[in-house]
Amino acid sequence: MPEFAINVIDQGGQRRRLRESAADEPALREKLRARGLWIVRVRAAASPTRLARLTVPLPEFLAFLHQLELLLRAGVTADAALLQLAEDAPAGPLRTMLARIHEEVAQGRPIHAACRFFVRQFPPHLAAVIAAGEASARLPESLHSLAINLTGAAELRRTARRALIYPGMVLTATATLLVFMLGGVVPQFADIFVSLHVPLPMLTVALIHASDAVRLHWPAMLAVLAALAANLWLASTWPRLRYWRDALVLRLPLAGDTVRCLATARFAAHCRLLHEAGIPLLDALATGAELTDHAVLSRQLLAARERVAVGRPLYAALPKGHAFPGWIIPALKAGETTGQLGAALRHIEEYAGSRARERLATLLALLEPALLAVLTAVVGGIALSFFLPIFSLLGGVNRH
């Protein structure tokens, strides 16, 4: 039976949003009139599956969290706050989401249960923080911590992406130049050299063979590139391949330390958020391991969680030879022995994030001259392969 989203005015003059099922729109109108509701607007509701996948851009979502926090701190009830935010939101995903959450809350459901419907926008760890805030009557504080956590995670992602922009542009330009030269320019010079019957140096011969391979076998090369991309994708989806890939990356100089610090910062941020919201440490460790986004560190955290479950402190539960930075153990020990684990995790998050940004800056500073050298070598090698036969030809003319 189709489902409709309706704006109505009830007998008390209050504007309400409802979702109702009916055979068709006339049957729906008759049903609502029988309940004493004045219909303002009726539209077909999105399917539950499609609606559950709804997402909101991060800036709008952060603004919603801050606004809801301010309204709750001012003493506005959750039902009234959600209704006000839904009415004030511009048309789009955010208004649709808030209208659905308000409808559920108005019917008596907890906020976290209403939020869990939107599985992409409210993954389990975010919904768990909201649930803990509701249970402890500290929902505004939980929303504030949630907004700070999301902001910090987004900043780390932006930092990593910015560091990849320059290398990506240089590699793309180099590949484009190489394909253009091999596919269009080199064949023209090759025909000229053949017509002159000049003995060609090995560098020029190799360049001509590479040009022939690009022009004649480009479908096979594309297939190889596609297979390589598929293997890289499989390495990120198959647990064993992903573990080997992440273990290999950790061994890379400088890049491995950067990845280690980024993963450590993600773990500390999510674990701190859940711990400060009142989530038990074992649950916080399980979620933190999942959100670390690094197979090696995640497995080590899960192994530590098993030891914590039998009474060992976290700083002593990490396996020997763990892949986390060495300074994480003293920080955890100081936090656990003083009962300030949340503060210790915050310190780890901030310090690991700053170290990751420093490593990214250093890595980028080293990549710039390296990529410039590669680009110079490619262009210089192609130019030299053109000039060597010309020099040989001019030398022969001078001798005669």
Rosetta blueprint (number, residue, H / E / L):
1 M L
2 P L
3 E E
4 F E
5 A E
6 I E
7 N E
8 V E
9 I E
10 D L
11 Q L
12 G L
13 G L
14 Q L
15 R E
16 R E
17 R E
18 L E
19 R E
20 E E
21 S E
22 A L
23 A L
24 D L
25 E H
26 P H
27 A H
28 L H
29 R H
30 E H
31 K H
32 L H
33 R H
34 A H
35 R L
36 G L
37 L L
38 W E
39 I E
40 V E
41 R E
42 V E
43 R E
44 A E
45 A L
46 A L
47 S L
48 P H
49 T H
50 R H
51 L H
52 A H
53 R L
54 L L
55 T L
56 V L
57 P L
58 L H
59 P H
60 E H
61 F H
62 L H
63 A H
64 F H
65 L H
66 H H
67 Q H
68 L H
69 E H
70 L H
71 L H
72 L H
73 R H
74 A L
75 G L
76 V L
77 T L
78 A H
79 D H
80 A H
81 A H
82 L H
83 L H
84 Q H
85 L H
86 A H
87 E H
88 D H
89 A L
90 P L
91 A L
92 G L
93 P H
94 L H
95 R H
96 T H
97 M H
98 L H
99 A H
100 R H
101 I H
102 H H
103 E H
104 E H
105 V H
106 A H
107 Q L
108 G L
109 R L
110 P L
111 I H
112 H H
113 A H
114 A H
115 C H
116 R L
117 F L
118 F L
119 V L
120 R L
121 Q L
122 F L
123 P L
124 P H
125 H H
126 L H
127 A H
128 A H
129 V H
130 I H
131 A H
132 A H
133 G H
134 E H
135 A H
136 S L
137 A L
138 R L
139 L H
140 P H
141 E H
142 S H
143 L H
144 H H
145 S H
146 L H
147 A H
148 I H
149 N H
150 L H
151 T H
152 G H
153 A H
154 A H
155 E H
156 L H
157 R H
158 R H
159 T H
160 A H
161 R H
162 R H
163 A H
164 L H
165 I H
166 Y H
167 P H
168 G H
169 M H
170 V H
171 L H
172 T H
173 A H
174 T H
175 A H
176 T H
177 L H
178 L H
179 V H
180 F H
181 M H
182 L H
183 G H
184 G H
185 V H
186 V H
187 P H
188 Q H
189 F H
190 A H
191 D H
192 I H
193 F H
194 V H
195 S H
196 L H
197 H L
198 V L
199 P L
200 L L
201 P L
202 M H
203 L H
204 T H
205 V H
206 A H
207 L H
208 I H
209 H H
210 A H
211 S H
212 D H
213 A H
214 V H
215 R H
216 L H
217 H L
218 W H
219 P H
220 A H
221 M H
222 L H
223 A H
224 V H
225 L H
226 A H
227 A H
228 L H
229 A H
230 A H
231 N H
232 L H
233 W H
234 L H
235 A H
236 S H
237 T H
238 W L
239 P H
240 R H
241 L H
242 R H
243 Y H
244 W H
245 R H
246 D H
247 A H
248 L H
249 V H
250 L H
251 R L
252 L L
253 P L
254 L L
255 A H
256 G H
257 D H
258 T H
259 V H
260 R H
261 C H
262 L H
263 A H
264 T H
265 A H
266 R H
267 F H
268 A H
269 A H
270 H H
271 C H
272 R H
273 L H
274 L H
275 H H
276 E H
277 A L
278 G L
279 I L
280 P L
281 L H
282 L H
283 D H
284 A H
285 L H
286 A H
287 T H
288 G H
289 A H
290 E H
291 L H
292 T L
293 D L
294 H L
295 A H
296 V H
297 L H
298 S H
299 R H
300 Q H
301 L H
302 L H
303 A H
304 A H
305 R H
306 E H
307 R H
308 V H
309 A H
310 V L
311 G L
312 R L
313 P L
314 L H
315 Y H
316 A H
317 A H
318 L L
319 P L
320 K L
321 G L
322 H L
323 A L
324 F L
325 P L
326 G L
327 W L
328 I H
329 I H
330 P H
331 A H
332 L H
333 K H
334 A H
335 G H
336 E H
337 T H
338 T L
339 G L
340 Q L
341 L H
342 G H
343 A H
344 A H
345 L H
346 R H
347 H H
348 I H
349 E H
350 E H
351 Y H
352 A H
353 G H
354 S H
355 R H
356 A H
357 R H
358 E H
359 R H
360 L H
361 A H
362 T H
363 L H
364 L H
365 A H
366 L H
367 L H
368 E H
369 P H
370 A H
371 L H
372 L H
373 A H
374 V H
375 L H
376 T H
377 A H
378 V H
379 V H
380 G H
381 G H
382 I H
383 A H
384 L H
385 S H
386 F H
387 F H
388 L H
389 P H
390 I H
391 F H
392 S H
393 L H
394 L H
395 G H
396 G H
397 V H
398 N H
399 R H
400 H L
